Amino acid sequence: MIEQQGLVVAVSGEIASVRLGGKSVCAACNSGKGCGAGIFGRLLKRKPVVLELKNGPGARVGQSVMVGLSETLFLRLVFNFYLFPLLSGLAGAAIGHYVSVKLGVESAAADGLALLGAVSAGAFALMWNRQWSGQPPGEFPQNITVHLLRVVEQSNTEQCDTSI
């Protein structure tokens, strides 16, 4: 299980709204000590994501919690959103190069066909990923199962665990 720490921002019945990303819930990371997730979060200006999860552990508003995602699902997401577009772009470039050799075009035109093939195949991969997730780019796919695992009791000297 891949885990990340989040903050409960609302509770409604059996559902807890957990904020992930943005400002770290770990005071040590936010102050520049510890693992540095807070510094990198500010540098990259990542926006927080709020997930609505089943509140099995009974977390309350303001508590730090650990959420988890299975490794198998994580690897599938990495393949779909990183490896598949990369391999598609490389395959498109190879096909574009092959076509340019068969047509006997000059080197500048051959490079253009390879670029056209790479961009076309990469665009296809991105469209396929959008259909797979069913969400606009940048939003968390709703068919991904993230679980609220436990409430984290953290002292000021304890460092946060940011696995993702």
C-alpha positions in Angstrom: 0.0 0.0 0.0 1.3 3.4 -1.0 0.5 5.9 1.7 0.3 9.7 1.9 -0.6 12.0 4.8 -3.7 14.2 4.5 -5.8 16.5 6.6 -9.5 16.0 7.3 -11.3 19.2 6.3 -14.9 18.1 6.7 -16.9 15.1 8.0 -20.5 14.3 6.9 -21.9 11.1 8.3 -19.6 8.2 7.2 -17.8 10.4 4.6 -14.6 12.4 5.4 -13.3 15.1 3.0 -9.5 14.7 3.1 -7.1 17.4 1.6 -4.0 16.0 0.0 -1.2 18.1 -1.5 -0.7 21.8 -1.4 0.4 22.7 2.0 1.9 19.8 3.9 0.1 18.7 7.2 3.6 18.1 8.7 4.9 21.1 10.6 8.5 20.0 10.2 8.2 19.8 6.4 6.5 23.2 6.2 9.2 24.8 8.2 12.0 23.4 5.9 13.0 20.6 8.2 12.4 17.0 7.8 11.9 15.5 4.4 11.2 18.8 2.6 7.8 17.9 1.1 6.5 21.4 2.1 9.3 23.2 0.3 8.9 21.2 -2.9 5.1 21.7 -2.7 5.6 25.5 -2.5 8.2 25.4 -5.3 5.9 23.4 -7.6 2.8 25.3 -6.6 0.8 22.1 -6.5 -2.8 22.5 -5.8 -4.5 20.5 -3.1 -6.9 17.7 -4.0 -9.8 17.0 -1.7 -11.1 13.4 -1.7 -14.3 12.2 -0.2 -13.5 8.9 1.5 -15.3 6.4 3.8 -14.4 7.4 7.3 -13.8 3.9 8.8 -11.3 5.1 11.5 -13.7 7.8 12.7 -11.4 10.8 11.9 -12.6 14.3 13.0 -12.1 17.7 11.3 -8.5 18.9 11.7 -6.9 15.5 12.3 -4.1 14.2 10.2 -4.8 10.9 8.5 -3.1 8.4 6.3 -4.7 7.5 3.0 -3.5 4.6 0.8 -3.6 3.3 -2.7 -2.7 -0.2 -3.7 0.7 -0.8 -5.5 -1.0 -2.6 -8.4 -3.3 0.3 -9.1 -0.4 2.8 -8.7 1.7 0.9 -11.3 -1.3 0.7 -13.7 -1.7 4.5 -13.4 2.1 5.0 -14.0 1.9 2.9 -17.1 -1.3 4.6 -18.4 -0.2 8.2 -17.8 3.6 8.1 -18.2 4.9 5.0 -20.0 2.1 4.5 -22.5 2.4 8.1 -23.9 6.2 7.9 -24.0 6.2 4.6 -25.8 3.4 5.8 -28.2 5.5 8.9 -29.0 8.6 6.8 -29.7 6.6 4.4 -31.9 5.1 7.3 -33.8 8.5 8.8 -34.4 9.8 5.4 -35.6 6.9 5.0 -38.0 7.4 8.6 -39.3 11.1 7.8 -39.9 10.2 4.6 -41.7 7.7 6.4 -43.9 10.3 9.1 -44.7 12.9 6.4 -45.7 10.3 4.6 -47.9 9.4 8.0 -49.6 13.1 8.9 -50.0 12.7 12.4 -48.7 15.5 14.8 -47.5 16.7 14.9 -43.9 14.7 18.0 -42.9 11.5 16.4 -44.2 12.4 13.1 -42.6 12.8 14.8 -39.3 9.4 16.6 -39.8 7.7 13.3 -40.5 9.3 11.7 -37.4 8.1 14.7 -35.4 4.6 14.5 -36.9 4.5 10.8 -36.1 5.6 11.3 -32.5 3.2 14.1 -31.8 0.3 12.3 -33.5 0.9 9.1 -31.5 1.4 11.1 -28.3 -1.9 12.9 -28.8 -3.6 9.6 -29.4 -2.2 8.3 -26.1 -3.4 11.4 -24.3 -6.9 11.1 -25.8 -7.0 7.5 -24.8 -6.0 8.3 -21.2 -8.7 11.0 -21.0 -11.4 8.5 -22.1 -10.0 5.9 -19.6 -10.2 8.3 -16.7 -13.4 10.0 -17.7 -12.1 13.3 -16.1 -10.8 16.5 -17.5 -7.0 16.8 -17.3 -5.6 17.6 -13.9 -8.6 16.1 -12.0 -8.4 12.9 -9.9 -10.1 10.0 -11.7 -13.2 9.0 -9.7 -12.8 5.2 -10.4 -9.6 5.1 -8.4 -10.0 3.5 -5.0 -8.2 5.4 -2.3 -8.8 4.3 1.3 -8.6 6.3 4.5 -6.4 4.0 6.6 -5.8 5.6 10.0 -5.6 8.7 12.1 -2.1 10.0 12.6 -1.1 11.3 16.0 2.0 13.5 15.3 4.2 15.3 17.7 6.2 18.4 16.8 9.4 16.5 16.5 8.0 13.6 14.4 8.6 13.8 10.7 5.8 13.1 8.2 5.7 10.1 5.9 5.2 11.3 2.3 5.5 8.2 0.1 4.0 9.7 -3.0 
